[in-house]
């Protein structure tokens, strides 16, 4: 049985029905997160939008309800750059009867030109794109573990194929570069996603019927090729024109969300899988090979232990 998904573009129409399931999507008020939310809601799932900006969250909720008749959506405030807010959001999410999918989507896509710090004193891009997600996953793990067949989907990036890093200077204290900050945060997300699945399996909590962790990347997804939605995606005419010139090697954020949604609901998906567009930058989702760094056990062990140290608490798996 498949759900009615009239709000979805062609390649995403055949999603298996998700009625009775609950997904949490961070950064769901815009871009990839919004379309991930819309597609899951159109498949029948209840989707919790975990977002920082209340006004933009309200606009996204209204848009999903208008575009997907009968959509079941709600919201939880979440600023991933502030660990106290991560804790409050996790407390609220733990009250849910089940979490079938935790989709770690939010992030700073356009990093600041100079190094900035989070309220907790961490480099802002690292704190928002990675460390907050590490903390959130650790704190809501009990809800995932009590939900049979639940999944964590970490959003990586194809930038991991363009800029590599062994993640030695997570906070970029020795020298800040905005694109290095973004690349490192996304490499860290991929390393975390694969390592989480390995640890869940080793602890007897992963595999079929347990919690599985997967990674996805959206290819080159740009606003000018994305459907216009009031309060969610409103690119200027100039942006539309410029992005249309790139259409041979890019796609919209609605299409970019397909890889994330596939990782979340594909019945054939398995923990440790890596989904991305068929042609790297664009196309329908396929299973892909991660970079060597993303799967490096030594990089993963170092990242994991330092993340626990920064948070002052062990990850419960």
BELTA-V438548 format. One record per pair of residues at least 4 apart in sequence whose ideal C-beta (glycine too) atoms are under 8 Angstrom apart, sorted by the first residue. I is the first residue (numbers start at 1). J is the second residue. If there is no record, write none. Layout:
i=I j=J
i=I j=J
This chain:
i=1 j=16
i=1 j=17
i=2 j=13
i=2 j=14
i=2 j=15
i=2 j=16
i=2 j=17
i=3 j=15
i=3 j=16
i=3 j=17
i=3 j=18
i=3 j=19
i=3 j=42
i=3 j=43
i=3 j=44
i=4 j=42
i=5 j=12
i=5 j=13
i=5 j=14
i=5 j=15
i=5 j=39
i=5 j=42
i=5 j=43
i=6 j=42
i=7 j=38
i=7 j=39
i=7 j=42
i=7 j=67
i=7 j=68
i=8 j=12
i=8 j=13
i=8 j=15
i=8 j=38
i=8 j=39
i=8 j=42
i=8 j=254
i=9 j=13
i=9 j=254
i=9 j=255
i=11 j=255
i=11 j=258
i=11 j=284
i=11 j=285
i=12 j=39
i=12 j=257
i=12 j=258
i=12 j=261
i=15 j=39
i=15 j=42
i=15 j=43
i=15 j=261
i=15 j=265
i=16 j=43
i=16 j=265
i=16 j=267
i=17 j=43
i=17 j=44
i=18 j=23
i=18 j=40
i=18 j=43
i=18 j=44
i=18 j=45
i=18 j=100
i=18 j=265
i=19 j=44
i=19 j=45
i=20 j=44
i=21 j=44
i=21 j=45
i=21 j=46
i=21 j=98
i=21 j=100
i=21 j=101
i=22 j=45
i=22 j=46
i=22 j=47
i=22 j=48
i=22 j=96
i=22 j=97
i=22 j=98
i=22 j=99
i=22 j=100
i=22 j=101
i=23 j=40
i=23 j=45
i=23 j=46
i=23 j=47
i=23 j=48
i=23 j=99
i=23 j=100
i=23 j=101
i=23 j=102
i=23 j=103
i=23 j=264
i=24 j=47
i=24 j=48
i=24 j=50
i=24 j=76
i=24 j=93
i=24 j=96
i=24 j=99
i=24 j=101
i=24 j=102
i=24 j=103
i=24 j=140
i=25 j=33
i=25 j=36
i=25 j=37
i=25 j=40
i=25 j=47
i=25 j=48
i=25 j=49
i=25 j=50
i=25 j=103
i=25 j=105
i=26 j=33
i=26 j=50
i=26 j=51
i=26 j=78
i=26 j=80
i=26 j=103
i=26 j=104
i=26 j=105
i=26 j=106
i=26 j=133
i=26 j=136
i=27 j=31
i=27 j=32
i=27 j=33
i=27 j=50
i=27 j=51
i=27 j=52
i=27 j=105
i=27 j=106
i=27 j=107
i=28 j=33
i=28 j=34
i=28 j=36
i=28 j=37
i=28 j=47
i=28 j=49
i=28 j=50
i=28 j=51
i=28 j=57
i=28 j=60
i=28 j=105
i=28 j=106
i=29 j=33
i=29 j=34
i=29 j=49
i=29 j=51
i=29 j=53
i=29 j=56
i=29 j=57
i=29 j=59
i=29 j=60
i=29 j=232
i=30 j=34
i=30 j=56
i=30 j=60
i=30 j=232
i=30 j=233
i=31 j=35
i=31 j=109
i=31 j=221
i=31 j=223
i=31 j=233
i=31 j=253
i=32 j=36
i=32 j=105
i=32 j=155
i=32 j=218
i=32 j=221
i=32 j=253
i=32 j=256
i=32 j=257
i=32 j=260
i=33 j=37
i=33 j=49
i=33 j=51
i=33 j=103
i=33 j=105
i=33 j=106
i=33 j=257
i=34 j=38
i=34 j=60
i=34 j=63
i=34 j=64
i=34 j=229
i=34 j=232
i=34 j=233
i=34 j=253
i=35 j=39
i=35 j=226
i=35 j=253
i=35 j=254
i=35 j=256
i=35 j=257
i=36 j=40
i=36 j=103
i=36 j=105
i=36 j=257
i=36 j=260
i=36 j=261
i=36 j=264
i=37 j=41
i=37 j=47
i=37 j=49
i=37 j=60
i=37 j=64
i=37 j=73
i=38 j=42
i=38 j=63
i=38 j=64
i=38 j=67
i=38 j=68
i=38 j=71
i=38 j=254
i=39 j=43
i=39 j=257
i=39 j=258
i=39 j=261
i=40 j=45
i=40 j=47
i=40 j=101
i=40 j=261
i=40 j=264
i=40 j=265
i=41 j=45
i=41 j=46
i=41 j=47
i=41 j=64
i=41 j=68
i=41 j=71
i=41 j=72
i=41 j=73
i=42 j=68
i=42 j=71
i=43 j=265
i=45 j=72
i=45 j=100
i=46 j=72
i=46 j=73
i=46 j=74
i=47 j=64
i=47 j=71
i=47 j=72
i=47 j=73
i=47 j=74
i=48 j=73
i=48 j=74
i=48 j=75
i=48 j=76
i=48 j=93
i=48 j=96
i=49 j=57
i=49 j=60
i=49 j=61
i=49 j=73
i=49 j=74
i=49 j=75
i=49 j=76
i=50 j=75
i=50 j=76
i=50 j=77
i=50 j=78
i=50 j=89
i=50 j=93
i=50 j=106
i=51 j=56
i=51 j=57
i=51 j=60
i=51 j=75
i=51 j=77
i=51 j=78
i=51 j=106
i=52 j=77
i=52 j=78
i=52 j=79
i=52 j=80
i=52 j=106
i=53 j=57
i=54 j=58
i=54 j=77
i=55 j=59
i=56 j=60
i=56 j=231
i=56 j=232
i=57 j=61
i=57 j=75
i=57 j=77
i=58 j=62
i=59 j=63
i=59 j=230
i=59 j=231
i=59 j=232
i=60 j=64
i=60 j=231
i=60 j=232
i=61 j=65
i=61 j=73
i=61 j=74
i=61 j=75
i=62 j=66
i=62 j=231
i=63 j=67
i=63 j=229
i=63 j=230
i=63 j=231
i=63 j=232
i=64 j=68
i=64 j=71
i=64 j=73
i=65 j=71
i=65 j=73
i=67 j=71
i=67 j=229
i=76 j=89
i=76 j=92
i=76 j=93
i=77 j=85
i=77 j=88
i=77 j=89
i=78 j=85
i=78 j=86
i=78 j=89
i=78 j=106
i=78 j=136
i=79 j=85
i=79 j=86
i=79 j=132
i=80 j=85
i=80 j=86
i=80 j=106
i=80 j=107
i=80 j=127
i=80 j=128
i=80 j=129
i=80 j=131
i=80 j=132
i=80 j=133
i=80 j=136
i=81 j=118
i=81 j=119
i=81 j=124
i=81 j=127
i=81 j=128
i=81 j=132
i=82 j=86
i=82 j=118
i=82 j=119
i=82 j=120
i=82 j=132
i=83 j=87
i=83 j=118
i=83 j=119
i=83 j=120
i=83 j=131
i=83 j=132
i=83 j=135
i=83 j=311
i=84 j=88
i=84 j=119
i=85 j=89
i=86 j=90
i=86 j=132
i=86 j=135
i=86 j=136
i=86 j=139
i=87 j=91
i=87 j=135
i=87 j=139
i=88 j=92
i=89 j=93
i=89 j=136
i=90 j=94
i=90 j=135
i=90 j=136
i=90 j=139
i=90 j=140
i=91 j=95
i=91 j=139
i=93 j=99
i=93 j=140
i=93 j=143
i=94 j=139
i=94 j=140
i=94 j=142
i=94 j=143
i=96 j=143
i=98 j=143
i=98 j=146
i=98 j=147
i=98 j=150
i=99 j=140
i=99 j=143
i=99 j=144
i=99 j=147
i=99 j=150
i=100 j=147
i=100 j=149
i=100 j=150
i=100 j=151
i=101 j=150
i=101 j=151
i=101 j=152
i=101 j=153
i=101 j=264
i=101 j=265
i=102 j=136
i=102 j=137
i=102 j=140
i=102 j=144
i=102 j=150
i=102 j=151
i=102 j=152
i=102 j=153
i=103 j=153
i=103 j=155
i=103 j=260
i=103 j=264
i=104 j=133
i=104 j=136
i=104 j=137
i=104 j=152
i=104 j=153
i=104 j=154
i=104 j=155
i=104 j=189
i=104 j=193
i=105 j=155
i=105 j=260
i=106 j=128
i=106 j=129
i=106 j=133
i=107 j=128
i=107 j=129
i=107 j=155
i=107 j=185
i=107 j=186
i=108 j=124
i=108 j=125
i=108 j=128
i=108 j=129
i=108 j=182
i=108 j=185
i=109 j=182
i=111 j=124
i=111 j=125
i=111 j=178
i=111 j=179
i=111 j=181
i=111 j=182
i=112 j=116
i=112 j=124
i=112 j=125
i=112 j=178
i=113 j=178
i=114 j=176
i=115 j=123
i=115 j=124
i=115 j=172
i=115 j=176
i=115 j=181
i=116 j=123
i=116 j=124
i=117 j=121
i=117 j=122
i=117 j=123
i=117 j=124
i=117 j=127
i=118 j=122
i=118 j=123
i=118 j=124
i=118 j=127
i=118 j=128
i=120 j=127
i=122 j=126
i=122 j=127
i=122 j=131
i=122 j=171
i=122 j=310
i=123 j=127
i=123 j=170
i=123 j=171
i=123 j=172
i=123 j=173
i=123 j=176
i=123 j=181
i=124 j=128
i=125 j=129
i=125 j=178
i=125 j=181
i=125 j=182
i=125 j=184
i=125 j=185
i=126 j=130
i=126 j=131
i=126 j=170
i=126 j=171
i=126 j=172
i=126 j=181
i=126 j=184
i=126 j=185
i=126 j=188
i=127 j=131
i=127 j=132
i=128 j=132
i=128 j=185
i=129 j=133
i=129 j=182
i=129 j=185
i=129 j=186
i=129 j=188
i=129 j=189
i=130 j=134
i=130 j=185
i=130 j=188
i=130 j=189
i=130 j=192
i=131 j=135
i=131 j=307
i=131 j=310
i=131 j=311
i=132 j=136
i=133 j=137
i=133 j=154
i=133 j=189
i=133 j=192
i=134 j=138
i=134 j=192
i=134 j=307
i=134 j=311
i=134 j=315
i=135 j=139
i=135 j=311
i=136 j=140
i=137 j=141
i=137 j=152
i=137 j=196
i=137 j=315
i=138 j=311
i=138 j=313
i=138 j=315
i=138 j=316
i=140 j=144
i=141 j=145
i=141 j=211
i=141 j=316
i=141 j=317
i=142 j=146
i=143 j=147
i=144 j=150
i=144 j=152
i=144 j=211
i=145 j=150
i=145 j=205
i=145 j=210
i=145 j=211
i=148 j=209
i=149 j=208
i=149 j=209
i=149 j=210
i=149 j=212
i=150 j=210
i=150 j=211
i=150 j=212
i=151 j=211
i=151 j=212
i=151 j=213
i=151 j=214
i=151 j=263
i=151 j=264
i=151 j=269
i=151 j=271
i=152 j=193
i=152 j=196
i=152 j=211
i=152 j=212
i=152 j=213
i=152 j=214
i=153 j=193
i=153 j=213
i=153 j=214
i=153 j=215
i=153 j=216
i=153 j=260
i=153 j=263
i=153 j=264
i=154 j=189
i=154 j=190
i=154 j=192
i=154 j=193
i=154 j=196
i=154 j=213
i=154 j=214
i=154 j=215
i=154 j=216
i=155 j=186
i=155 j=189
i=155 j=215
i=155 j=216
i=155 j=217
i=155 j=218
i=155 j=260
i=156 j=160
i=156 j=186
i=156 j=187
i=156 j=189
i=156 j=190
i=156 j=193
i=156 j=215
i=156 j=216
i=156 j=217
i=156 j=274
i=156 j=294
i=157 j=182
i=157 j=183
i=157 j=186
i=157 j=189
i=157 j=190
i=157 j=217
i=157 j=218
i=158 j=162
i=158 j=217
i=158 j=219
i=158 j=220
i=158 j=276
i=158 j=280
i=158 j=281
i=159 j=163
i=159 j=179
i=159 j=182
i=159 j=183
i=159 j=186
i=160 j=164
i=160 j=183
i=160 j=186
i=160 j=187
i=160 j=190
i=160 j=217
i=160 j=290
i=160 j=291
i=160 j=293
i=160 j=294
i=161 j=280
i=161 j=291
i=162 j=183
i=163 j=179
i=163 j=180
i=163 j=183
i=164 j=187
i=164 j=291
i=164 j=293
i=165 j=180
i=165 j=183
i=165 j=184
i=165 j=187
i=165 j=293
i=166 j=293
i=166 j=296
i=166 j=299
i=167 j=184
i=167 j=187
i=167 j=188
i=167 j=191
i=167 j=299
i=167 j=302
i=167 j=303
i=169 j=173
i=169 j=174
i=170 j=184
i=170 j=188
i=170 j=303
i=170 j=306
i=172 j=176
i=172 j=177
i=172 j=180
i=172 j=181
i=172 j=184
i=176 j=180
i=176 j=181
i=177 j=181
i=178 j=182
i=179 j=183
i=180 j=184
i=181 j=185
i=182 j=186
i=183 j=187
i=184 j=188
i=185 j=189
i=186 j=190
i=187 j=191
i=187 j=291
i=187 j=293
i=187 j=294
i=188 j=192
i=188 j=303
i=189 j=193
i=189 j=215
i=190 j=194
i=190 j=215
i=190 j=274
i=190 j=290
i=190 j=291
i=190 j=294
i=191 j=195
i=191 j=293
i=191 j=294
i=191 j=296
i=191 j=299
i=191 j=300
i=191 j=303
i=192 j=196
i=192 j=300
i=192 j=303
i=192 j=304
i=192 j=307
i=193 j=197
i=193 j=213
i=193 j=214
i=193 j=215
i=194 j=198
i=194 j=213
i=194 j=215
i=194 j=272
i=194 j=274
i=194 j=290
i=194 j=294
i=194 j=295
i=194 j=300
i=195 j=199
i=195 j=297
i=195 j=300
i=195 j=301
i=195 j=303
i=195 j=304
i=196 j=200
i=196 j=213
i=196 j=317
i=197 j=201
i=197 j=206
i=197 j=212
i=197 j=213
i=197 j=214
i=197 j=271
i=197 j=272
i=198 j=202
i=198 j=272
i=198 j=300
i=199 j=203
i=199 j=206
i=199 j=304
i=199 j=315
i=199 j=317
i=200 j=205
i=200 j=206
i=200 j=207
i=200 j=210
i=200 j=211
i=200 j=212
i=200 j=213
i=200 j=271
i=200 j=317
i=201 j=205
i=201 j=206
i=201 j=207
i=201 j=271
i=202 j=206
i=203 j=317
i=204 j=210
i=205 j=210
i=205 j=211
i=205 j=317
i=206 j=210
i=206 j=211
i=206 j=212
i=206 j=213
i=206 j=271
i=207 j=212
i=207 j=271
i=208 j=270
i=211 j=271
i=212 j=269
i=212 j=270
i=212 j=271
i=212 j=272
i=213 j=271
i=213 j=272
i=214 j=263
i=214 j=264
i=214 j=269
i=214 j=270
i=214 j=271
i=214 j=272
i=214 j=273
i=214 j=274
i=214 j=275
i=215 j=263
i=215 j=273
i=215 j=274
i=215 j=275
i=215 j=290
i=215 j=294
i=216 j=259
i=216 j=260
i=216 j=262
i=216 j=263
i=216 j=274
i=216 j=275
i=216 j=276
i=216 j=285
i=217 j=259
i=217 j=274
i=217 j=275
i=217 j=276
i=217 j=277
i=218 j=253
i=218 j=256
i=218 j=257
i=218 j=259
i=218 j=260
i=218 j=276
i=218 j=277
i=219 j=250
i=219 j=251
i=219 j=255
i=219 j=256
i=219 j=259
i=219 j=276
i=219 j=277
i=219 j=279
i=219 j=280
i=219 j=281
i=219 j=282
i=219 j=283
i=220 j=246
i=220 j=249
i=220 j=250
i=220 j=251
i=220 j=281
i=220 j=282
i=221 j=225
i=221 j=226
i=221 j=250
i=221 j=251
i=221 j=252
i=221 j=253
i=221 j=255
i=221 j=256
i=221 j=257
i=222 j=226
i=222 j=243
i=222 j=246
i=222 j=250
i=222 j=251
i=222 j=252
i=222 j=253
i=223 j=233
i=223 j=235
i=223 j=239
i=223 j=243
i=223 j=252
i=223 j=253
i=224 j=235
i=224 j=239
i=224 j=240
i=224 j=241
i=224 j=242
i=224 j=243
i=224 j=244
i=224 j=246
i=225 j=243
i=225 j=244
i=225 j=246
i=225 j=247
i=225 j=250
i=225 j=251
i=225 j=252
i=225 j=253
i=225 j=255
i=226 j=233
i=226 j=235
i=226 j=252
i=226 j=253
i=226 j=254
i=227 j=233
i=227 j=252
i=227 j=254
i=228 j=233
i=228 j=234
i=228 j=235
i=229 j=233
i=229 j=234
i=230 j=234
i=233 j=253
i=235 j=239
i=235 j=240
i=235 j=243
i=236 j=240
i=237 j=241
i=238 j=242
i=239 j=243
i=240 j=244
i=241 j=245
i=242 j=246
i=243 j=247
i=243 j=250
i=246 j=250
i=247 j=251
i=249 j=281
i=249 j=282
i=250 j=281
i=250 j=282
i=251 j=255
i=251 j=256
i=251 j=277
i=251 j=281
i=251 j=282
i=251 j=283
i=252 j=256
i=253 j=257
i=255 j=277
i=255 j=282
i=256 j=260
i=256 j=277
i=257 j=261
i=258 j=262
i=258 j=277
i=258 j=284
i=258 j=285
i=259 j=263
i=259 j=275
i=259 j=276
i=259 j=277
i=259 j=285
i=260 j=264
i=260 j=275
i=261 j=265
i=262 j=266
i=262 j=269
i=262 j=275
i=262 j=285
i=263 j=269
i=263 j=273
i=263 j=275
i=263 j=285
i=265 j=269
i=266 j=275
i=269 j=273
i=269 j=275
i=273 j=287
i=274 j=287
i=274 j=288
i=274 j=289
i=274 j=290
i=274 j=294
i=275 j=285
i=275 j=286
i=275 j=287
i=275 j=288
i=276 j=280
i=276 j=285
i=276 j=286
i=276 j=288
i=277 j=281
i=277 j=282
i=277 j=283
i=277 j=284
i=277 j=285
i=277 j=286
i=278 j=283
i=278 j=284
i=278 j=285
i=278 j=286
i=279 j=283
i=290 j=294
i=290 j=295
i=291 j=295
i=292 j=296
i=293 j=299
i=295 j=300
i=296 j=300
i=297 j=301
i=298 j=302
i=299 j=303
i=300 j=304
i=301 j=305
i=302 j=306
i=303 j=307
i=304 j=308
i=304 j=315
i=305 j=309
i=306 j=310
i=307 j=311
i=307 j=315
i=308 j=312
i=308 j=313
i=308 j=314
i=308 j=315
